[in-house]
Amino acid sequence: MSDTQHTKTFLITGASSGIGAATARAAVAAGYRVALAARSTDRLAALAEELGGPDRAIAVACYVADHTAQQAMVAATLAAFGRIDVVLANAGIGSTAAGIETGDPDNWREMILTNFYGLALTAKVCLPEIRKRRGHILLLGSRAGRRTIKGSIYGATKWAVTGLGYNLIDELEGTGVRCTLIEPGMVDTPFFETPKPDALKAEDVANAILYAVSQPAHVDVSEILVKPTSH
Ligand SMILES: NC(=O)c1ccc[n+]([C@@H]2O[C@H](COP(=O)([O-])OP(=O)(O)OC[C@H]3O[C@@H](n4cnc5c(N)ncnc54)[C@H](OP(=O)(O)O)[C@@H]3O)[C@@H](O)[C@H]2O)c1
């Protein structure tokens, strides 16, 4: 068996930026090979190169609301690395305008498709491979999925992710597959147009993710809420 087939593979959606890119760097530092998926192929290619090139990291163009594209993402990862051990379903977008009365329905559709449907598809297409490896699936939810934020459709998509996570945890019970719901408070990433100096850094969330995946096989970290100390 080649070295490629021995090394664990970590697939990340939304890997071109923010939390996904920070997790990719942390995963490579921890010894994983990484498959980096998002829409921005130029940014993914630059990150894959930074992380060591094709033996260590591949870039996969994927719009997560497209089932066929997600199936192709899994096929490309298996073609390159032969296995998928860990998946982080992380791709997400925010609101363009606040409020239910004042928000933009086209933006709502895209948020629902990306933040919720896209995560469910990632779980669906990856689970057969994750089952084979008794691996780990992580869903990137939010603190916004555990509290109310007035008029927030974004927050409602994250409540849906919380429900998806709880139900997936139940579905996987007894299979040996571990499932973790990651729920950050505010994180200073390109998700926001302006810097958020009091927020978490993307690396703080990556640390929480690597904590969950590095536990011994009998320890299943179901949920991590991580927030800035200041608010
Ligand atoms: N920042 C925060 O305060 C915060 C707090 C809690 C939870 N979160 C969640 O954390 C996740 C990552 O956010 P972030 O803060 O790291 O933001 P970010 O820097 O804007 O990263 C978002 C990532 O998602 C990708 N993406 C967006 N729509 C996509 C689609 N339809 N198909 C494929 N990829 C898509 C983006 O890449 P492309 O544009 O290249 O496709 C990018 O890689 C999101 O789910 C977000 O809701 C963020």
PDBQT file of the ligand as one rigid body, heavy atoms in Angstrom, charges set to zero:
ROOT
HETATM    1  N1  LIG A 301     -17.280  34.542  11.159  1.00  0.00    +0.000 N 
HETATM    2  C1  LIG A 301     -18.128  34.299  12.155  1.00  0.00    +0.000 C 
HETATM    3  O1  LIG A 301     -18.337  35.132  13.058  1.00  0.00    +0.000 OA
HETATM    4  C2  LIG A 301     -18.815  32.962  12.247  1.00  0.00    +0.000 A 
HETATM    5  C3  LIG A 301     -19.385  32.597  13.480  1.00  0.00    +0.000 A 
HETATM    6  C4  LIG A 301     -20.049  31.368  13.567  1.00  0.00    +0.000 A 
HETATM    7  C5  LIG A 301     -20.143  30.543  12.476  1.00  0.00    +0.000 A 
HETATM    8  N2  LIG A 301     -19.583  30.936  11.284  1.00  0.00    +0.000 N 
HETATM    9  C6  LIG A 301     -19.709  30.013  10.148  1.00  0.00    +0.000 C 
HETATM   10  O2  LIG A 301     -18.420  29.542   9.823  1.00  0.00    +0.000 OA
HETATM   11  C7  LIG A 301     -18.398  29.118   8.453  1.00  0.00    +0.000 C 
HETATM   12  C8  LIG A 301     -17.172  29.710   7.782  1.00  0.00    +0.000 C 
HETATM   13  O3  LIG A 301     -17.303  31.120   7.815  1.00  0.00    +0.000 OA
HETATM   14  P1  LIG A 301     -16.055  32.105   7.880  1.00  0.00    +0.000 P 
HETATM   15  O4  LIG A 301     -16.283  33.038   9.022  1.00  0.00    +0.000 OA
HETATM   16  O5  LIG A 301     -14.795  31.369   7.787  1.00  0.00    +0.000 OA
HETATM   17  O6  LIG A 301     -16.375  32.962   6.561  1.00  0.00    +0.000 OA
HETATM   18  P2  LIG A 301     -15.593  33.169   5.181  1.00  0.00    +0.000 P 
HETATM   19  O7  LIG A 301     -14.192  33.551   5.444  1.00  0.00    +0.000 OA
HETATM   20  O8  LIG A 301     -16.461  34.074   4.384  1.00  0.00    +0.000 OA
HETATM   21  O9  LIG A 301     -15.585  31.699   4.536  1.00  0.00    +0.000 OA
HETATM   22  C9  LIG A 301     -16.736  31.128   3.959  1.00  0.00    +0.000 C 
HETATM   23  C10 LIG A 301     -16.292  29.989   3.066  1.00  0.00    +0.000 C 
HETATM   24  O10 LIG A 301     -17.452  29.367   2.495  1.00  0.00    +0.000 OA
HETATM   25  C11 LIG A 301     -17.261  29.261   1.090  1.00  0.00    +0.000 C 
HETATM   26  N3  LIG A 301     -18.570  29.261   0.442  1.00  0.00    +0.000 N 
HETATM   27  C12 LIG A 301     -19.568  30.153   0.571  1.00  0.00    +0.000 A 
HETATM   28  N4  LIG A 301     -20.616  29.805  -0.182  1.00  0.00    +0.000 NA
HETATM   29  C13 LIG A 301     -20.276  28.647  -0.814  1.00  0.00    +0.000 A 
HETATM   30  C14 LIG A 301     -20.941  27.777  -1.716  1.00  0.00    +0.000 A 
HETATM   31  N5  LIG A 301     -22.219  28.014  -2.127  1.00  0.00    +0.000 N 
HETATM   32  N6  LIG A 301     -20.287  26.689  -2.171  1.00  0.00    +0.000 NA
HETATM   33  C15 LIG A 301     -19.031  26.434  -1.759  1.00  0.00    +0.000 A 
HETATM   34  N7  LIG A 301     -18.357  27.198  -0.888  1.00  0.00    +0.000 NA
HETATM   35  C16 LIG A 301     -18.977  28.302  -0.421  1.00  0.00    +0.000 A 
HETATM   36  C17 LIG A 301     -16.390  30.439   0.732  1.00  0.00    +0.000 C 
HETATM   37  O11 LIG A 301     -15.638  30.191  -0.436  1.00  0.00    +0.000 OA
HETATM   38  P3  LIG A 301     -15.985  30.684  -1.907  1.00  0.00    +0.000 P 
HETATM   39  O12 LIG A 301     -16.536  32.073  -1.793  1.00  0.00    +0.000 OA
HETATM   40  O13 LIG A 301     -14.660  30.564  -2.559  1.00  0.00    +0.000 OA
HETATM   41  O14 LIG A 301     -16.961  29.677  -2.400  1.00  0.00    +0.000 OA
HETATM   42  C18 LIG A 301     -15.429  30.453   1.914  1.00  0.00    +0.000 C 
HETATM   43  O15 LIG A 301     -14.392  29.521   1.716  1.00  0.00    +0.000 OA
HETATM   44  C19 LIG A 301     -19.742  29.567   7.857  1.00  0.00    +0.000 C 
HETATM   45  O16 LIG A 301     -20.625  28.452   7.843  1.00  0.00    +0.000 OA
HETATM   46  C20 LIG A 301     -20.230  30.606   8.852  1.00  0.00    +0.000 C 
HETATM   47  O17 LIG A 301     -21.639  30.719   8.853  1.00  0.00    +0.000 OA
HETATM   48  C21 LIG A 301     -18.910  32.108  11.149  1.00  0.00    +0.000 A 
ENDROOT
TORSDOF 0
